[in-house]
Amino acid sequence: MAEKETRLTIRDKSVFQSESYVPGSHQINKFIGREHELRLITAAWISGNYSQPMSPLLIGEPGVGKNRLIYELAQKTGRQLYILQGHEDITSEDLACTVRFSDSGNSAMDYILSPLVTAMNKGGICFIDEIGKIRPRALALLVSVLDERRYIDSTLLGERIHAHPGFRFIAATNTADVNLLPEFITSRMRPRITIGFPPKEEIDDIIRDQCSGIKKEVDMLIDLFWLLWTENGGSVGAIAPRDAIYLFGWASRLCAFESTGGMKALKESGSGNPFDLSNSNHFTGIRPEHLRQSFKKMFSERNQSIA
């Protein structure tokens, strides 16, 4: 992004805005299902002369598609998306503004607006992922953002920044962390929307979309997928989309490794004849044995993490 698009001056301070997140077309597949959740969030964001937009809180297990849901809503509402990743070391000022040494030298400092304040300034969407991991002391700065005041005070800038009318806020937390959120935040984040596991039919459609290059074999592989899933202790319709995509993605790469010569080609490779790590045929050529190997790898990792 060009500097003139990100740089602005607040009084005599040189201030840079955060960059928005735009997923590449190769990263995002067709959005499937979640119509109920799309309806709830979109309705919560509608505002007018006598009503302010609400700030939903998404709650769900890792991998169920909370982030993907936000990406889809940003695209459908035509707003720029700014993401702030929550963790326990975030301070209140990190939510507003930070500083860095300027490229111009002379010990000058540049101010960097956080994704939250950039979204407030530009009328975009701020999405705080894993908000439950941020300490309550830091979250206190959000109070004035989430109520009728809709502004944030930055001690570092010495400024109060008011939200653009187009600004929208949403956050997500894993189920295990929701109880860590202080009441002064949860009381302002409504509605609370639980993102559960998609039904079996949606998982099947997600797999079909991922494996569009093997349409003839995909239904047979889906049947095998659910058989292996239940054999390994899973319940039908109780798998996160991320895990399903991981399983088929790993199976696809095992197949790709064989199709490029496997161990024989790897042993013969060297600096003058490197092994080709590119694979333009995404999710193609998966055979049942690859899916079985993928399950074995996934559940051995799960058992090791539990042990």
C-alpha positions in Angstrom: 0.0 0.0 0.0 1.3 3.4 -0.9 2.6 5.6 1.9 0.2 8.5 1.0 -2.7 6.1 1.6 -1.5 5.1 5.1 0.1 8.3 6.4 -1.6 11.2 7.9 -0.9 14.1 10.3 -2.6 14.6 13.6 -1.6 18.1 14.7 2.2 18.0 14.4 2.5 14.2 14.6 3.3 11.9 11.7 0.9 9.0 12.0 0.7 5.8 10.0 -2.5 3.7 9.8 -2.5 -0.1 9.9 -3.1 -2.0 6.7 -6.4 -3.8 6.1 -6.5 -7.5 5.6 -7.6 -8.7 2.2 -7.5 -12.5 1.8 -6.1 -13.7 -1.6 -8.4 -15.6 -3.9 -6.1 -18.6 -3.5 -6.7 -18.5 0.3 -10.4 -18.4 0.4 -12.7 -21.0 -1.0 -16.5 -20.8 -1.6 -18.3 -19.8 1.6 -20.8 -22.5 2.6 -23.6 -22.4 5.1 -23.7 -20.3 8.2 -26.8 -18.4 7.0 -28.2 -18.0 10.6 -24.9 -16.5 11.8 -24.7 -14.2 8.8 -28.2 -13.0 9.5 -27.6 -12.3 13.2 -24.3 -10.4 12.7 -25.6 -8.3 9.8 -28.7 -7.3 11.7 -26.7 -6.3 14.7 -24.6 -4.0 12.5 -27.5 -2.1 11.1 -27.8 1.4 12.4 -29.6 4.6 11.8 -30.4 8.1 13.2 -31.8 6.7 16.4 -29.8 3.5 16.8 -26.1 2.6 17.0 -24.6 -0.6 15.6 -24.1 -3.4 18.1 -20.8 -5.2 18.7 -21.3 -9.0 18.5 -19.1 -11.5 20.3 -18.6 -14.9 18.6 -17.9 -17.9 20.8 -16.8 -21.3 19.5 -14.2 -24.0 19.5 -11.0 -23.5 17.5 -11.4 -24.2 13.8 -15.2 -23.9 13.5 -14.9 -20.9 11.1 -15.3 -17.8 13.2 -12.6 -15.9 11.2 -13.9 -17.1 7.8 -17.3 -15.8 8.7 -15.9 -12.3 9.3 -14.0 -12.4 6.0 -17.3 -13.2 4.2 -19.1 -10.3 6.0 -16.4 -7.8 5.2 -16.8 -8.8 1.5 -20.6 -8.6 1.6 -20.7 -5.3 3.4 -18.0 -3.7 1.2 -15.9 -2.6 4.2 -12.2 -2.8 4.8 -11.3 -5.4 7.5 -8.7 -4.7 10.2 -7.7 -7.6 12.4 -6.1 -7.4 15.9 -4.8 -10.7 17.2 -5.4 -11.0 21.0 -2.8 -12.3 23.4 -1.9 -11.8 27.0 0.9 -9.3 26.4 -1.3 -6.7 24.7 -1.4 -3.4 26.6 -4.1 -0.8 26.6 -2.0 1.5 24.4 -1.4 -1.4 21.9 -5.1 -1.1 21.3 -4.7 2.5 20.4 -1.3 3.5 19.1 2.4 2.5 19.2 5.6 4.2 18.0 8.6 3.3 16.0 11.8 5.0 14.9 11.1 7.0 11.7 12.9 6.1 8.4 13.7 9.8 8.1 16.3 9.5 10.8 17.2 12.3 13.2 15.8 10.2 16.1 12.3 11.1 14.9 9.4 8.8 15.9 6.5 7.7 13.8 3.1 6.9 15.4 1.3 3.7 14.3 -2.4 3.6 14.7 -3.7 0.2 15.8 -6.0 -1.9 13.5 -8.8 -0.8 15.9 -8.2 2.9 15.6 -7.5 2.7 11.9 -10.9 1.0 11.4 -12.5 3.7 13.6 -10.9 6.4 11.5 -11.7 4.9 8.1 -15.1 3.5 8.8 -14.0 -0.1 8.4 -14.6 -3.3 10.4 -12.3 -4.1 13.4 -12.1 -7.8 14.3 -10.4 -8.7 17.5 -9.6 -12.4 17.4 -9.2 -14.3 20.7 -10.3 -11.3 22.7 -10.5 -13.6 25.8 -6.7 -13.8 25.9 -6.3 -10.0 26.4 -6.0 -8.9 30.1 -8.9 -7.0 31.6 -6.6 -4.0 32.4 -5.9 -3.6 28.6 -9.5 -4.2 27.6 -10.7 -1.2 29.8 -9.7 1.1 26.9 -12.5 -0.5 24.8 -15.3 0.6 27.1 -15.7 4.0 25.4 -15.5 2.4 22.0 -18.3 -0.1 22.6 -20.9 2.2 24.2 -22.7 5.3 23.0 -19.5 7.4 23.2 -17.8 5.6 20.3 -14.4 7.1 20.9 -11.0 6.1 22.2 -8.4 8.1 24.1 -4.7 7.5 23.2 -2.3 8.6 25.9 0.6 8.3 23.5 -1.0 10.5 20.9 -2.6 12.8 23.4 -5.7 12.7 21.3 -9.3 11.5 21.4 -10.3 9.7 18.2 -14.0 9.4 17.4 -15.4 6.6 15.3 -16.5 7.2 11.7 -20.2 6.4 11.3 -19.3 3.4 9.1 -17.2 1.8 11.8 -18.2 -1.7 12.9 -16.8 -3.9 15.7 -16.8 -7.6 16.3 -14.7 -10.0 18.4 -14.3 -13.7 18.8 -13.1 -16.0 21.6 -12.6 -19.7 22.1 -15.2 -21.3 24.3 -12.5 -22.0 27.0 -11.6 -18.3 27.3 -15.0 -16.7 27.4 -15.2 -16.7 31.2 -11.9 -14.7 31.3 -13.7 -11.7 29.8 -14.6 -9.0 32.4 -18.2 -8.0 32.8 -17.6 -4.5 31.6 -16.8 -5.9 28.2 -19.3 -8.7 27.9 -22.1 -6.3 28.9 -21.3 -4.1 26.0 -20.7 -6.9 23.4 -24.1 -8.1 22.2 -25.4 -10.3 20.9 -23.3 -13.3 22.0 -23.4 -15.7 19.1 -22.3 -19.3 19.5 -20.6 -20.8 16.5 -21.0 -24.5 16.7 -19.9 -27.4 14.5 -21.5 -27.3 11.0 -24.0 -30.1 10.1 -22.6 -33.1 8.2 -24.1 -31.8 4.9 -22.1 -28.5 5.2 -18.9 -30.4 5.9 -19.6 -32.6 2.9 -20.1 -29.5 0.7 -16.9 -27.9 2.1 -15.0 -31.1 1.1 -16.5 -31.2 -2.3 -15.5 -27.6 -2.9 -12.0 -28.2 -1.7 -11.7 -31.3 -3.9 -13.4 -30.0 -7.0 -10.6 -31.6 -9.1 -11.6 -35.1 -8.2 -15.4 -35.0 -8.6 -15.7 -38.6 -9.6 -14.0 -40.0 -6.5 -15.0 -37.3 -3.9 -18.3 -39.0 -2.7 -16.5 -42.2 -2.1 -13.8 -40.4 -0.2 -16.4 -38.5 1.9 -18.0 -41.8 2.9 -14.5 -43.1 3.9 -13.8 -39.9 5.7 -16.8 -40.2 8.0 -16.1 -43.9 8.5 -12.5 -43.1 9.6 -13.8 -40.2 11.7 -16.2 -42.4 13.7 -13.7 -45.2 14.0 -11.3 -42.8 15.7 -13.9 -41.7 18.2 -15.5 -38.7 16.5 -19.2 -38.1 16.1 -20.8 -37.4 12.7 -21.4 -33.7 12.4 -18.9 -32.9 15.2 -15.8 -31.9 13.4 -14.4 -28.4 12.8 -14.2 -27.4 9.1 -10.5 -26.6 9.7 -9.8 -30.2 10.7 -11.7 -31.6 7.7 -9.7 -29.3 5.4 -6.5 -30.3 7.1 -7.2 -34.0 6.6 -7.9 -33.7 2.9 -5.1 -31.2 2.4 -2.6 -33.6 4.0 -3.9 -36.5 2.0 -3.5 -34.4 -1.2 0.1 -33.6 -0.4 0.9 -37.2 0.3 -0.4 -38.0 -3.1 1.5 -35.1 -4.7 4.7 -36.3 -3.1 4.3 -39.7 -4.8 3.3 -38.2 -8.1 6.5 -36.2 -8.2 8.7 -39.3 -7.8 8.4 -39.9 -4.0 11.5 -41.0 -2.1 13.4 -42.0 -5.2 13.2 -38.5 -6.6 14.0 -37.0 -3.2 17.1 -39.1 -2.8 18.3 -38.2 -6.3 17.7 -34.5 -5.7 20.4 -31.9 -4.9 21.4 -28.3 -5.3 21.8 -28.8 -9.0 18.5 -30.8 -9.4 16.2 -29.6 -6.6 13.1 -31.5 -5.6 10.0 -29.6 -7.0 7.9 -28.4 -4.0 5.3 -26.7 -6.2 1.9 -28.3 -6.7 -0.5 -26.6 -9.0 -3.0 -29.5 -8.8 -4.6 -28.6 -5.5 -6.6 -31.4 -3.7 -6.4 -33.8 -6.7 -5.6 -37.4 -7.0 -6.4 -38.4 -3.4 -6.6 -42.2 -2.9 -8.1 -44.0 0.0 -4.7 -45.0 1.4 -3.7 -41.3 1.5 -6.8 -40.4 3.5 -6.1 -43.3 5.9 -2.5 -42.0 6.4 -3.8 -38.5 7.0 -6.1 -39.7 9.7 -3.3 -41.8 11.3 -1.1 -38.7 11.4 -3.8 -36.4 12.7 -4.9 -38.7 15.6 -1.4 -39.6 16.6 -0.8 -35.8 17.0 -4.0 -35.5 19.0 -3.0 -38.4 21.3 0.4 -36.9 21.9 -1.1 -33.6 22.9 -3.4 -35.3 25.3 -0.6 -37.5 26.9 
